[in-house]
Amino acid sequence: MDALTIVRSIDDIVANIAQAAALQPGTFILGFTVSAGLGEAVYNASNGAIAIDEFNQQLDWIRADLDTGAKLLVPRAFDPAIDTLRLVTVAMLYRLRAFRYDDGSAAWDIAVCVEIKLRTNALKLASDIDHVIDQSVAVAKLPNEARQLRARLGPDVLDWSLFAGAGAEPAPSNRTETIRQSLVLVQVAEAVVKALECYPIEVLDAKTEQGLRFVTIRAEPANERDRLAKQVGMSETATALTRLFEEDARDAEGKWRISLSSSLGASRHDDVTATFVDLSDHQSRRGYRFEIDKELSPDGPYFLRTERDTGTERVIRRRLRNIKAIDTRVDLADMLENPWRVRRSSREILDEHGRADDAFRDLDRPKQEALVGLWGDAARMFRGGSARRRQDEAGYRDRAPALPYGRGRTSLNQRPGA
């Protein structure tokens, strides 16, 4: 498949995951200011029962209106930074935009109501897609109360832009843009996989023995993570734990954390370090026994995650910043699009002496032919650093002794210039 087809396919997967994730328990935050036309709209809707200057009563009325049920209308071509969403109830129509933080960044963890009015006519969906809001919507004053609510709810806050579907981004205009989108989608896929490697667990037993703390856990039954994992072809939590700690025990010696949040960038303040001990049956249920460094918080939910994922969110963010700057590296874009375009000849040949090497002779014939063909090619490298450093390296190469397999190379396992 070509790059554009792959981009569209991954875009569809991301959209499906996002819409499925929107079914998880959580809370949407909707913020209001006095200048949003709230007073007049509520005054008219309540037939004058709520005065225009009674801001708190107006918010209570909005909460009651949203409790009757709401739908979110999302444009098919949706740009989270500049576009708006429409939230519709039986009586009212709310137009929402993203909340802007002090640094100017727009985020949909808090939606800002910029327009509110009575529903008078039938809605024209046009190119919008409607979604029923099954979760609760918390109404707050902007900006302080909404921010405090965001901090208090933590990972339970839902992003309004989850419902945005595929087709929001226009087709790439050139090959550099195609490569940029492909790299971004690779990072999105990695983030999804990393998030699904955080396993929801149920604590079966917790006890202290000889001054050491132990817990016995198992996969949490009927969890939301497994439903999403099935859609992207990943194992359920119970299957994953069996593979990790029973079948090949490949991570039995690794360090784990029991966390209260499944988010990649969640705080580690309440996390508990856990070390796998052994399989353990508890009340006829198969479990996994871990030694922990401190008592677990009495309130769940609990998630088992590897210690290796520390900093994963920061790594992905850094990569995304680098990908964003790919327009300034035309040489890198050319290489990623077609590595053969930027290859150069190394002027090396695999002579008869090299072909008699045991490592070469152990290869089957197609691999030998491929190695002979690749032997004279090398990637063109654009190197930075000081001029003195490059001169020193060049001088070292000139002084390197001539070895049987070419300058500076001692075996077939080492490529030219390695």
C-alpha positions as CSV (number, residue, x, y, z in Angstrom):
1,M,0.0,0.0,0.0
2,D,1.1,3.6,-0.5
3,A,1.8,6.0,2.3
4,L,-1.5,7.8,1.9
5,T,-3.5,4.6,2.2
6,I,-1.7,3.6,5.3
7,V,-2.3,7.1,6.8
8,R,-6.0,6.8,6.2
9,S,-6.2,3.3,7.6
10,I,-4.5,4.3,10.8
11,D,-6.6,7.4,11.0
12,D,-9.7,5.2,10.9
13,I,-8.3,3.0,13.7
14,V,-7.5,6.0,15.8
15,A,-11.0,7.4,15.3
16,N,-12.6,4.1,16.3
17,I,-10.5,3.9,19.4
18,A,-11.3,7.4,20.4
19,Q,-15.0,6.9,20.0
20,A,-14.8,3.6,22.0
21,A,-12.8,5.4,24.7
22,A,-15.6,8.0,25.0
23,L,-17.8,5.3,26.4
24,Q,-15.7,4.9,29.5
25,P,-16.8,6.2,32.9
26,G,-15.7,9.8,33.5
27,T,-16.8,13.4,33.6
28,F,-16.9,16.2,31.0
29,I,-16.2,19.7,32.3
30,L,-18.2,22.6,30.8
31,G,-17.2,26.1,31.8
32,F,-19.3,29.3,31.6
33,T,-18.6,33.0,31.9
34,V,-21.1,35.8,32.5
35,S,-20.4,37.1,29.0
36,A,-21.6,34.0,27.2
37,G,-25.2,35.2,27.0
38,L,-26.1,32.8,29.8
39,G,-28.3,35.3,31.8
40,E,-30.6,36.2,29.0
41,A,-30.9,32.7,27.6
42,V,-31.8,31.2,31.0
43,Y,-34.2,34.1,31.7
44,N,-36.1,33.4,28.5
45,A,-36.0,29.6,29.0
46,S,-37.3,29.9,32.6
47,N,-40.0,32.4,31.6
48,G,-38.4,35.0,33.8
49,A,-38.2,32.8,36.9
50,I,-34.4,33.3,37.1
51,A,-33.1,36.8,36.9
52,I,-30.4,37.8,34.5
53,D,-27.9,38.7,37.3
54,E,-28.3,35.4,39.3
55,F,-25.3,33.6,37.9
56,N,-25.3,30.7,40.4
57,Q,-29.0,30.0,39.8
58,Q,-28.3,30.0,36.1
59,L,-25.6,27.4,36.5
60,D,-28.0,25.3,38.5
61,W,-30.6,25.6,35.8
62,I,-28.0,24.5,33.2
63,R,-27.1,21.4,35.3
64,A,-30.7,20.4,35.4
65,D,-31.1,21.0,31.7
66,L,-28.0,18.8,30.9
67,D,-29.3,16.0,33.2
68,T,-32.3,15.5,30.9
69,G,-29.8,14.2,28.2
70,A,-27.6,15.8,25.7
71,K,-26.1,15.1,22.2
72,L,-22.8,16.4,20.9
73,L,-22.6,17.5,17.3
74,V,-19.0,17.2,15.9
75,P,-18.0,18.5,12.4
76,R,-16.5,15.8,10.2
77,A,-13.6,18.1,9.4
78,F,-12.7,19.1,12.9
79,D,-9.6,21.1,13.9
80,P,-9.4,21.1,17.8
81,A,-7.5,24.4,17.9
82,I,-10.0,26.5,16.1
83,D,-13.3,24.7,15.5
84,T,-16.3,24.5,17.8
85,L,-18.7,21.8,18.9
86,R,-22.4,22.0,19.5
87,L,-24.0,20.5,22.6
88,V,-27.8,20.0,22.2
89,T,-30.5,19.2,24.8
90,V,-34.2,19.2,24.5
91,A,-34.5,22.9,25.3
92,M,-31.1,24.5,24.6
93,L,-28.2,24.7,22.2
94,Y,-24.7,25.3,23.5
95,R,-21.7,26.2,21.2
96,L,-18.4,25.1,22.7
97,R,-14.7,25.8,22.1
98,A,-11.5,24.6,23.6
99,F,-10.2,26.1,26.9
100,R,-7.0,28.1,26.5
101,Y,-4.4,27.9,29.2
102,D,-2.0,30.7,30.1
103,D,0.6,29.6,27.6
104,G,-2.0,29.9,24.8
105,S,-2.4,26.2,24.2
106,A,-6.0,25.0,23.4
107,A,-7.2,21.9,25.3
108,W,-10.6,20.1,25.2
109,D,-10.3,18.8,28.8
110,I,-12.4,21.8,29.6
111,A,-15.0,23.1,27.1
112,V,-15.9,26.8,27.1
113,C,-19.5,27.8,26.2
114,V,-19.3,30.7,23.9
115,E,-22.9,30.8,22.9
116,I,-26.2,29.5,24.4
117,K,-29.7,29.9,23.0
118,L,-33.1,28.3,22.9
119,R,-33.8,25.6,20.4
120,T,-36.5,26.9,18.2
121,N,-36.2,25.0,14.9
122,A,-35.1,21.5,13.9
123,L,-31.3,21.2,13.8
124,K,-29.5,20.9,10.5
125,L,-26.8,18.3,10.9
126,A,-25.1,19.2,7.6
127,S,-21.7,17.5,7.9
128,D,-21.9,17.0,11.6
129,I,-21.9,13.7,13.4
130,D,-24.0,13.4,16.5
131,H,-23.0,11.5,19.6
132,V,-25.1,10.8,22.7
133,I,-23.4,11.9,25.9
134,D,-23.8,9.1,28.5
135,Q,-21.4,10.5,31.0
136,S,-22.0,13.3,33.5
137,V,-21.3,16.9,32.6
138,A,-19.9,19.0,35.4
139,V,-20.7,22.7,35.1
140,A,-18.2,25.2,36.5
141,K,-17.3,28.9,36.5
142,L,-14.4,30.0,34.4
143,P,-11.5,30.0,34.9
144,N,-10.6,29.2,38.5
145,E,-13.5,26.8,39.4
146,A,-13.1,24.8,36.2
147,R,-9.3,24.5,36.7
148,Q,-9.8,23.3,40.3
149,L,-12.4,20.8,39.2
150,R,-10.0,19.6,36.5
151,A,-7.2,19.1,39.0
152,R,-9.5,17.3,41.5
153,L,-10.9,14.8,39.0
154,G,-7.5,14.0,37.5
155,P,-7.6,11.1,35.0
156,D,-11.4,10.9,35.3
157,V,-11.7,14.0,33.1
158,L,-12.8,13.2,29.6
159,D,-11.7,15.1,26.5
160,W,-14.5,16.5,24.5
161,S,-12.6,16.1,21.2
162,L,-12.7,12.3,21.7
163,F,-15.7,12.2,19.4
164,A,-13.8,13.8,16.5
165,G,-13.8,11.2,13.6
166,A,-11.5,10.5,10.8
167,G,-11.1,12.9,7.9
168,A,-10.4,15.9,10.0
169,E,-6.9,16.4,8.5
170,P,-6.6,17.2,4.8
171,A,-4.7,14.9,2.5
172,P,-1.0,15.6,2.5
173,S,0.1,18.2,-0.1
174,N,3.6,16.8,-0.6
175,R,5.9,13.9,0.3
176,T,7.3,15.6,3.4
177,E,3.8,16.1,4.8
178,T,3.0,12.5,4.1
179,I,6.1,11.4,6.0
180,R,5.2,13.7,8.8
181,Q,1.7,12.4,9.1
182,S,3.0,8.8,9.0
183,L,5.5,9.4,11.8
184,V,2.8,11.1,13.9
185,L,0.5,8.2,13.5
186,V,3.2,5.8,14.4
187,Q,3.6,7.7,17.6
188,V,-0.1,7.7,18.2
189,A,-0.1,3.9,17.7
190,E,2.8,3.6,20.2
191,A,0.9,5.7,22.7
192,V,-2.2,3.5,22.4
193,V,-0.1,0.4,22.8
194,K,1.7,1.8,25.8
195,A,-1.6,2.9,27.4
196,L,-3.0,-0.6,26.9
197,E,0.0,-2.2,28.6
198,C,-1.3,-0.7,31.9
199,Y,-3.4,-3.6,33.3
200,P,-6.5,-3.1,35.5
201,I,-6.2,-5.5,38.5
202,E,-8.3,-6.7,41.4
203,V,-6.6,-7.1,44.8
204,L,-7.6,-10.5,46.3
205,D,-5.6,-10.4,49.5
206,A,-3.2,-8.1,51.3
207,K,-1.1,-9.2,54.3
208,T,2.1,-8.6,56.2
209,E,4.5,-11.5,56.9
210,Q,7.7,-11.1,58.9
211,G,7.7,-7.4,58.4
212,L,7.2,-7.7,54.6
213,R,4.1,-6.6,52.8
214,F,2.4,-8.8,50.2
215,V,-0.6,-8.5,47.9
216,T,-2.3,-11.1,45.7
217,I,-3.9,-9.8,42.6
218,R,-5.6,-11.0,39.4
219,A,-7.0,-9.3,36.3
220,E,-10.1,-7.2,37.0
221,P,-13.0,-8.9,35.3
222,A,-15.0,-7.1,32.6
223,N,-12.8,-4.1,32.5
224,E,-12.8,-1.3,29.9
225,R,-9.2,-1.8,28.9
226,D,-10.0,-5.3,27.5
227,R,-12.8,-4.0,25.3
228,L,-10.4,-1.5,23.7
229,A,-7.6,-4.1,23.5
230,K,-9.8,-6.5,21.4
231,Q,-10.4,-3.7,18.8
232,V,-6.7,-3.3,18.2
233,G,-5.8,-6.9,18.3
234,M,-4.1,-6.9,21.8
235,S,-4.5,-9.5,24.5
236,E,-6.9,-9.3,27.3
237,T,-5.5,-8.5,30.7
238,A,-5.9,-12.1,32.1
239,T,-4.1,-13.5,29.0
240,A,-1.4,-10.9,29.2
241,L,-0.7,-11.6,32.9
242,T,-0.6,-15.4,32.1
243,R,2.0,-14.8,29.4
244,L,4.1,-12.4,31.6
245,F,4.2,-14.5,34.8
246,E,3.3,-18.1,33.9
247,E,4.1,-19.2,30.4
248,D,7.6,-17.7,29.6
249,A,7.9,-15.6,32.8
250,R,9.8,-13.0,30.8
251,D,9.0,-10.2,33.1
252,A,8.8,-12.1,36.4
253,E,12.1,-10.6,37.5
254,G,11.2,-7.1,36.4
255,K,10.1,-4.1,38.5
256,W,6.4,-3.2,38.5
257,R,4.2,-0.5,40.0
258,I,0.7,-0.7,41.3
259,S,-0.9,2.7,40.3
260,L,-4.2,4.4,40.9
261,S,-4.3,5.7,37.4
262,S,-4.0,4.3,33.9
263,S,-2.8,7.5,32.3
264,L,0.7,7.6,30.8
265,G,1.5,11.0,32.4
266,A,-0.2,10.3,35.7
267,S,1.6,11.3,39.0
268,R,3.6,8.6,40.7
269,H,3.0,10.0,44.2
270,D,0.7,7.2,45.3
271,D,2.3,4.4,43.3
272,V,3.6,1.3,45.0
273,T,6.6,-0.6,43.8
274,A,5.9,-4.3,43.4
275,T,8.1,-7.3,42.8
276,F,6.6,-10.6,41.5
277,V,7.0,-13.4,44.0
278,D,5.0,-16.4,42.8
279,L,1.7,-17.7,41.7
280,S,-0.9,-17.9,44.5
281,D,-4.4,-19.3,44.7
282,H,-6.9,-17.4,46.9
283,Q,-10.3,-18.8,47.5
284,S,-10.0,-21.1,44.5
285,R,-9.0,-18.2,42.2
286,R,-5.7,-18.0,40.5
287,G,-3.7,-15.0,41.5
288,Y,-0.2,-13.4,41.4
289,R,1.6,-12.6,44.6
290,F,3.7,-9.5,44.8
291,E,5.9,-8.0,47.5
292,I,5.2,-4.3,47.8
293,D,7.2,-1.5,49.5
294,K,4.3,0.2,51.2
295,E,0.6,-0.2,51.9
296,L,-1.8,0.2,49.1
297,S,-4.2,3.1,49.1
298,P,-7.6,1.8,50.4
299,D,-9.4,3.3,47.4
300,G,-9.0,1.8,43.9
301,P,-9.1,1.3,41.0
302,Y,-5.7,-0.3,40.8
303,F,-3.5,-0.8,37.7
304,L,-0.3,-2.9,37.2
305,R,2.3,-1.2,35.1
306,T,5.9,-1.8,34.4
307,E,8.6,0.4,35.8
308,R,10.0,0.8,32.3
309,D,7.1,3.1,31.1
310,T,8.3,5.9,33.4
311,G,8.8,9.0,31.2
312,T,7.1,7.4,28.2
313,E,4.8,10.4,27.7
314,R,7.7,12.8,27.8
315,V,9.6,10.7,25.2
316,I,6.6,10.7,22.9
317,R,6.1,14.5,23.3
318,R,9.8,15.0,22.4
319,R,9.5,12.9,19.3
320,L,6.4,14.8,18.2
321,R,8.3,18.0,18.5
322,N,11.1,16.6,16.4
323,I,8.6,15.3,13.8
324,K,7.0,18.8,13.6
325,A,10.4,20.2,12.5
326,I,10.9,17.7,9.7
327,D,10.2,20.4,7.2
328,T,13.6,21.8,8.0
329,R,15.4,18.5,7.3
330,V,14.8,17.9,3.6
331,D,17.6,15.3,3.6
332,L,16.0,13.3,6.4
333,A,12.6,13.4,4.6
334,D,14.2,12.2,1.4
335,M,15.9,9.3,3.2
336,L,12.7,8.2,5.0
337,E,10.7,8.3,1.7
338,N,13.2,6.3,-0.3
339,P,16.5,5.2,1.3
340,W,17.9,4.1,-2.0
341,R,17.6,7.6,-3.3
342,V,20.3,8.8,-0.9
343,R,22.6,5.8,-1.0
344,R,26.2,6.2,-2.1
345,S,28.8,3.7,-3.2
346,S,31.3,2.7,-0.5
347,R,33.7,1.4,-3.2
348,E,34.0,-1.8,-1.2
349,I,33.6,-5.2,-2.7
350,L,33.2,-8.6,-1.1
351,D,36.2,-10.5,-2.5
352,E,36.8,-14.2,-2.7
353,H,38.5,-14.1,0.6
354,G,35.5,-12.6,2.3
355,R,33.1,-15.1,0.6
356,A,35.2,-17.9,2.1
357,D,34.4,-16.6,5.6
358,D,32.5,-19.1,7.8
359,A,29.9,-16.5,8.6
360,F,29.2,-15.9,4.9
361,R,29.1,-19.6,4.1
362,D,26.5,-20.2,6.8
363,L,24.0,-18.0,5.0
364,D,21.7,-19.5,2.4
365,R,22.1,-18.5,-1.2
366,P,19.5,-15.7,-1.4
367,K,21.1,-14.1,1.7
368,Q,24.5,-14.4,0.2
369,E,23.4,-12.7,-3.0
370,A,21.7,-9.9,-1.1
371,L,24.8,-9.3,1.1
372,V,27.0,-9.1,-2.0
373,G,24.6,-6.6,-3.6
374,L,24.5,-4.5,-0.4
375,W,28.2,-4.6,0.3
376,G,29.1,-1.7,-1.9
377,D,26.3,0.6,-0.8
378,A,26.2,2.8,2.3
379,A,23.8,5.4,3.5
380,R,24.8,9.0,3.0
381,M,25.2,10.6,6.4
382,F,25.1,14.3,7.2
383,R,27.3,14.7,10.2
384,G,27.5,17.6,12.6
385,G,30.1,18.6,15.1
386,S,33.2,20.8,15.0
387,A,35.5,21.0,12.1
388,R,38.4,19.8,14.3
389,R,36.4,16.7,15.4
390,R,35.8,15.8,11.7
391,Q,39.5,16.3,10.9
392,D,40.5,14.1,13.8
393,E,38.1,11.4,12.7
394,A,39.3,11.6,9.1
395,G,42.9,11.4,10.3
396,Y,42.2,8.3,12.4
397,R,40.6,6.6,9.4
398,D,43.6,7.3,7.3
399,R,45.9,5.8,9.9
400,A,43.7,2.7,10.4
401,P,45.5,-0.6,9.5
402,A,44.3,-2.4,6.4
403,L,42.5,-5.6,7.6
404,P,41.4,-8.6,5.5
405,Y,37.8,-7.3,5.2
406,G,38.5,-3.7,4.3
407,R,39.7,-0.7,6.2
408,G,38.8,-0.7,9.9
409,R,36.6,-3.8,9.5
410,T,37.5,-7.2,11.1
411,S,34.6,-9.4,10.1
412,L,31.6,-9.7,7.9
413,N,29.4,-8.8,10.8
414,Q,30.7,-5.2,10.7
415,R,29.6,-2.9,7.9
416,P,31.9,-0.3,6.3
417,G,32.4,2.8,8.5
418,A,30.9,1.0,11.5
